[in-house]
Amino acid sequence: MTGTVGEQVWRRETPHLLAALMRRYGDFAACEDAVQEALIEASLQWPSSGVPERPRGWLLRIASRRLVDSRRQDVARRAREQRAASLDAADGSFDVDPGIENHDATLDVLTLCCHPALTSESRVTLALRTILGLSTRQIAAVYLIPSSTAGQRISRAKAVLEAQHREFPAPTDPRERLPSLRQALYLMYTAGHSRFEGYLLDTEVTTEAIRLTRLLHSRFHDDSETAGLLALLLLNDARRPARTTTDGDLVRLKDQDRTLWDHESIAEGIALVENALPVGTVGAYQLQAAIAAVHAEAATWEQTDWPQIVELYSMLARVAPSPTVTLNYAVAVSEAHAPETALALLDPLLDDPRMNRGHRLHAVRAPILEACGRHREALDSYRTAGRVCTNIPEQRYLNAQIARLGGGLDDR
């Protein structure tokens, strides 16, 4: 049970195991360690013995035993050991409630990760680490921060939880953690939609993010920003069949075969946007969903209502400014007005360290420079993007543009 299968087990079972152990023991760090040990034990035993009929129950029993054993051996925590010894799990057993097998606890664990004592960044970082098992480097790529900063966030989060005696209070108001939950789900989808390295997509991650967002929307069906998030994910995911060729090469939105798009998801996403926008304050997810809806409604790239997209990005830049918003805003401005105007928006980002760690700024700037007739600078931007890009399909695309402009790969 290695590689892909191991990752699938981690993603599917970790939230449920954590929730069950947390309800019983209340120690997040210890429960997290016990779950990891149980998954390791499964990876050693299941290839030869086969997957148990009830894998979640099997994993819960192993994790419980590991947790109790760890507490017994921890001399510095004798008080906790005494509490563990008093539990009926002291013999290493864990009576699994049959309902646990069918209960989806992922949102429960996400809510626990949104601990009130943590900063919003630490909450989401902890959620990405716990729910998806993302590495520090992957989390850093999602946030556009150095790996060391992401590692520090994780360490600080665990230190804060330690200072809080590892207690996880339930929210006093069910809606108080909604913003953090939405942000975690959005970044979860982003992590699968545009992977930092390797191949472009991780459909298991994007599918899980959409499933959990549906679940969140069903719980808070009257929250317009949650509806906007679901619409955004559906509209983006609808383009997935056309994003790559059968050989795995990247296809830009401009060149995608729109007949391949999932029009059922598009219709659902547009309906969600139309219902959400008139209700309450318009938030960032609703605006992004509205932009995606304008793209989805256009029969071709040329028929896209670019002035409307420019206006929506202008509103988004005021509501939730970020380098990524500026990047996309510039593309819309280039199409609706002039590439020179778009460059004026992009040039300040060249001094932003968050953008210089990745390839996207240079990859976006290159075709705009080309549209301005500045072919040598466009070629340099494509080369810069190609050097720092670690995503295989995007690397192929960038190399193709370098070759097209006559630079070749031997002139670097």
C-alpha positions in Angstrom: 0.0 0.0 0.0 2.4 2.6 -1.2 2.4 5.6 -3.6 -1.1 6.5 -4.9 -2.9 3.9 -2.8 -1.2 5.2 0.4 -2.2 8.8 -0.4 -5.8 7.8 -1.0 -5.9 6.0 2.3 -4.5 9.1 4.0 -6.9 11.5 2.5 -10.0 9.3 3.0 -9.4 8.0 6.5 -7.3 10.6 8.3 -10.2 13.1 9.1 -12.4 10.3 10.4 -9.7 8.7 12.5 -8.7 12.1 14.0 -12.3 13.0 14.8 -13.0 9.7 16.6 -9.8 9.9 18.6 -10.2 13.5 19.4 -13.7 12.9 20.8 -12.2 10.3 23.2 -8.8 11.7 24.1 -8.9 15.4 23.2 -5.1 15.6 22.4 -4.7 16.8 18.8 -0.9 16.3 18.5 -0.9 12.8 20.1 -4.0 11.8 18.1 -2.3 12.9 14.9 0.8 10.9 15.7 -1.3 7.8 16.5 -3.1 8.1 13.2 0.1 8.3 11.3 1.5 5.2 13.1 -1.7 3.3 12.3 -1.4 4.2 8.6 2.2 3.0 8.6 1.1 -0.2 10.2 -1.5 -0.7 7.5 1.0 -0.1 4.8 3.1 -2.9 6.3 0.4 -5.5 6.9 -2.3 -5.0 4.3 -0.2 -5.8 1.2 0.2 -9.4 2.5 -2.9 -9.9 4.7 -5.4 -7.9 2.5 -7.5 -4.9 3.4 -9.8 -5.6 6.4 -13.6 -5.7 5.8 -13.8 -2.6 8.0 -10.6 -0.7 7.4 -11.6 2.3 9.5 -12.4 0.2 12.5 -9.0 -1.6 12.1 -7.1 1.7 11.9 -9.0 3.1 14.9 -8.0 0.1 17.1 -4.3 0.3 16.1 -4.3 4.1 16.5 -5.9 3.8 20.0 -3.3 1.2 21.1 -0.5 3.4 19.9 -1.9 6.3 21.7 -2.3 4.5 25.0 1.2 2.9 24.7 2.7 6.3 24.0 1.0 7.8 27.1 2.2 4.9 29.3 5.7 5.5 28.2 5.7 9.3 28.6 7.1 9.8 32.1 6.8 13.6 31.8 3.0 13.2 31.5 2.1 10.8 34.3 -1.1 12.7 35.0 -2.2 12.0 31.4 -1.1 8.4 31.7 -3.3 8.0 34.7 -6.3 9.3 32.7 -5.4 7.0 29.8 -5.2 4.0 32.2 -8.6 4.8 33.6 -10.2 4.5 30.1 -11.6 1.2 29.0 -9.1 1.4 26.2 -6.3 0.6 28.7 -6.0 -2.9 27.3 -5.4 -1.4 23.8 -8.9 -2.0 22.5 -11.2 0.5 20.9 -14.9 -0.3 20.6 -15.9 1.1 17.3 -19.3 2.6 17.0 -20.8 1.1 13.8 -22.0 4.6 12.9 -18.3 5.8 12.7 -17.9 3.7 9.5 -20.5 5.8 7.7 -20.1 9.2 9.4 -18.2 11.8 7.4 -16.1 13.7 9.9 -13.9 15.7 7.6 -15.7 19.0 8.1 -15.7 18.3 11.9 -11.9 18.1 11.8 -11.7 21.2 9.6 -13.7 23.0 12.1 -11.4 21.9 14.9 -8.4 23.1 12.9 -10.0 26.6 12.9 -9.1 27.0 16.5 -10.0 30.5 17.9 -6.5 30.9 19.4 -4.8 30.5 16.0 -4.3 33.2 13.3 -6.3 32.7 10.1 -3.2 31.7 8.2 -2.2 29.1 10.9 -5.8 27.7 10.9 -5.7 27.0 7.2 -2.1 25.8 7.2 -3.0 23.3 10.0 -6.1 22.2 8.0 -4.1 21.7 4.8 -1.5 19.6 6.7 -4.1 17.6 8.6 -6.8 17.0 6.0 -4.7 16.7 2.9 -1.3 15.7 4.4 0.3 18.4 2.2 4.1 18.9 2.7 5.5 22.1 4.0 6.7 22.9 0.5 3.3 22.3 -1.1 1.7 24.6 1.5 4.3 27.2 0.8 3.5 27.1 -2.9 -0.2 27.6 -2.3 0.5 30.7 -0.1 3.3 32.1 -2.3 5.6 32.1 0.7 9.0 30.4 1.4 9.0 26.9 2.8 10.7 28.1 5.9 7.8 30.5 6.6 5.2 27.7 6.1 7.2 25.5 8.5 7.3 28.3 11.1 3.5 28.6 10.8 3.0 25.0 11.5 5.4 25.1 14.5 3.7 28.2 15.9 0.3 26.6 15.5 1.4 23.6 17.5 3.0 25.8 20.1 -0.3 27.7 20.5 -2.3 24.5 20.8 0.2 23.3 23.5 -0.3 26.5 25.4 -4.0 26.0 25.2 -3.6 22.5 26.8 -4.4 21.0 23.4 -8.1 21.7 24.0 -10.4 22.4 21.1 -13.5 24.3 22.1 -16.5 24.0 19.9 -17.7 27.2 18.2 -20.2 29.2 20.2 -21.8 30.2 17.0 -21.9 27.7 14.1 -21.1 30.5 11.7 -18.1 32.0 13.5 -15.6 29.8 11.7 -17.1 29.9 8.3 -14.5 32.4 6.8 -11.7 30.0 7.8 -13.5 27.0 6.5 -14.1 28.6 3.2 -10.5 29.7 2.9 -9.3 26.2 3.7 -11.5 24.6 1.1 -10.6 27.2 -1.5 -6.9 26.6 -1.0 -7.5 22.8 -0.9 -9.0 23.1 -4.4 -6.2 25.3 -5.5 -3.6 22.8 -4.3 -5.1 20.2 -6.6 -6.1 22.4 -9.5 -2.6 23.9 -10.1 0.0 21.6 -8.5 3.3 23.2 -7.7 5.3 20.3 -9.2 4.9 17.1 -11.2 1.7 17.0 -13.2 -0.9 19.7 -13.5 -3.9 18.2 -11.8 -4.7 16.1 -8.7 -8.4 15.3 -9.4 -8.7 13.5 -6.1 -8.0 16.7 -4.2 -10.2 18.9 -6.3 -13.1 16.4 -6.2 -12.8 16.2 -2.4 -12.7 20.0 -2.1 -15.9 20.3 -4.1 -17.6 17.5 -2.1 -16.7 19.2 1.2 -17.9 22.6 -0.1 -21.2 21.1 -1.1 -21.5 19.7 2.4 -20.7 23.1 3.9 -23.2 24.8 1.6 -25.9 22.3 2.6 -25.3 23.2 6.2 -25.3 26.9 5.6 -27.5 27.1 2.5 -28.4 30.8 3.1 -24.8 32.0 3.3 -24.2 33.7 -0.1 -20.4 33.6 0.1 -20.4 29.9 0.7 -22.7 29.6 -2.3 -20.2 31.8 -4.2 -17.3 29.5 -3.3 -19.2 26.4 -4.5 -20.1 28.1 -7.7 -16.5 29.2 -8.2 -15.2 25.6 -7.8 -17.8 24.1 -10.0 -17.2 26.6 -12.8 -13.4 26.2 -12.7 -13.7 22.4 -12.5 -16.0 22.4 -15.5 -13.1 23.3 -17.7 -10.9 20.5 -16.5 -11.6 18.1 -19.4 -10.2 20.7 -21.8 -7.2 21.9 -19.8 -4.8 19.3 -21.1 -4.4 17.3 -24.3 -4.5 13.4 -24.3 -0.7 13.6 -24.0 -0.9 15.7 -20.9 0.1 19.0 -22.5 -1.3 22.3 -21.1 -4.1 24.0 -23.2 -4.6 27.7 -22.4 -8.2 28.9 -21.8 -7.9 30.8 -25.0 -7.3 27.6 -27.0 -9.6 25.2 -25.1 -12.3 23.2 -26.9 -15.3 24.5 -25.1 -17.5 21.6 -26.2 -15.5 19.5 -23.8 -16.5 21.6 -20.8 -18.9 20.1 -18.3 -22.0 22.2 -19.1 -24.0 20.6 -16.3 -21.6 21.9 -13.8 -21.5 25.3 -15.6 -25.3 25.6 -15.4 -25.3 24.7 -11.7 -22.5 27.2 -11.0 -24.2 30.0 -12.9 -27.5 29.4 -11.0 -25.6 29.6 -7.7 -24.0 32.9 -8.7 -27.3 34.4 -9.8 -29.0 33.4 -6.6 -26.1 34.5 -4.4 -25.2 38.0 -5.8 -28.5 39.8 -4.9 -28.3 38.6 -1.3 -26.3 40.5 1.3 -22.7 41.8 0.9 -20.9 40.7 -2.3 -17.7 38.9 -1.2 -14.5 37.8 -3.0 -15.7 34.3 -3.8 -18.9 35.6 -5.4 -16.9 38.0 -7.5 -14.5 35.3 -8.6 -17.5 33.0 -9.4 -19.1 35.8 -11.4 -15.9 36.2 -13.5 -15.8 32.4 -14.1 -19.4 32.6 -15.2 -18.7 35.3 -17.8 -16.0 33.1 -19.2 -18.3 30.0 -19.2 -21.0 31.9 -21.0 -18.8 32.9 -23.9 -18.8 30.7 -26.9 -15.2 31.6 -27.8 -12.3 33.6 -26.3 -13.0 36.5 -28.6 -16.7 36.7 -27.7 -15.9 37.0 -24.0 -17.3 40.1 -22.3 -13.9 41.5 -21.4 -15.2 44.9 -20.2 -17.4 43.2 -17.7 -14.6 41.0 -16.5 -12.4 44.1 -16.1 -15.1 45.7 -13.9 -15.5 42.6 -11.8 -11.7 42.3 -11.3 -11.7 46.0 -10.3 -14.3 45.2 -7.6 -12.3 42.1 -6.5 -9.1 44.2 -6.2 -10.9 46.5 -3.8 -12.5 43.6 -1.8 -9.6 41.2 -1.7 -6.4 42.7 -3.1 -3.5 40.3 -3.9 -0.8 39.8 -6.4 -2.7 36.9 -8.0 -5.8 39.2 -8.5 -3.6 41.8 -10.1 -2.1 39.2 -12.4 -5.5 38.1 -13.7 -6.8 41.7 -13.8 -3.9 42.6 -16.1 -4.8 39.8 -18.5 -8.4 41.1 -18.7 -7.2 44.7 -19.2 -4.9 43.6 -22.0 -7.9 42.0 -23.8 -10.4 44.8 -23.1 -8.1 47.8 -23.6 -4.4 47.7 -24.4 -1.4 45.4 -23.6 0.6 48.5 -22.6 -1.9 49.3 -19.9 -1.7 45.8 -18.6 2.1 46.0 -18.4 1.8 49.0 -16.2 -0.2 46.8 -13.7 2.3 44.0 -13.9 5.6 45.8 -13.7 5.3 46.6 -9.9 4.9 42.9 -9.2 8.4 42.3 -10.5 9.6 43.6 -7.1 7.2 41.5 -5.1 9.2 38.6 -3.6 6.0 36.4 -3.5 5.7 36.5 -7.2 9.4 36.1 -8.0 9.5 32.7 -6.3 7.2 31.2 -9.0 6.8 31.3 -12.7 3.3 32.7 -13.2 4.1 36.4 -13.3 6.7 35.8 -16.0 4.4 33.4 -17.9 1.6 36.0 -17.9 3.9 38.9 -18.7 5.5 37.2 -21.7 2.4 37.1 -24.1 1.5 40.7 -23.1 5.0 41.8 -24.0 4.7 39.9 -27.3 1.4 41.7 -28.0 3.3 45.0 -27.5 5.8 43.9 -30.1 8.6 43.5 -27.6 9.6 40.0 -28.7 13.1 39.9 -27.2 11.7 40.8 -23.7 8.8 38.3 -24.2 11.4 35.6 -25.0 13.3 36.5 -21.8 10.2 36.3 -19.8 9.3 32.9 -21.2 12.8 31.7 -20.4 12.7 33.0 -16.8 9.3 31.3 -16.3 10.7 28.0 -17.8 13.6 28.0 -15.5 11.6 28.3 -12.3 8.5 26.3 -13.3 8.3 22.8 -11.7 5.0 21.7 -13.2 5.6 19.4 -16.2 2.8 20.4 -18.5 3.4 24.1 -17.9 7.1 23.5 -18.6 6.3 21.9 -21.9 4.1 24.8 -22.8 6.7 27.4 -21.9 9.4 25.5 -23.8 7.1 25.4 -26.9 6.7 29.2 -26.7 10.5 29.7 -26.4 10.9 27.5 -29.5 8.1 29.4 -31.4 9.8 32.7 -30.8 13.0 31.4 -32.3 15.0 31.3 -29.1 15.5 27.6 -29.0 16.7 25.8 -25.9 20.4 25.8 -26.8 20.7 29.6 -26.6 19.9 29.9 -22.9 
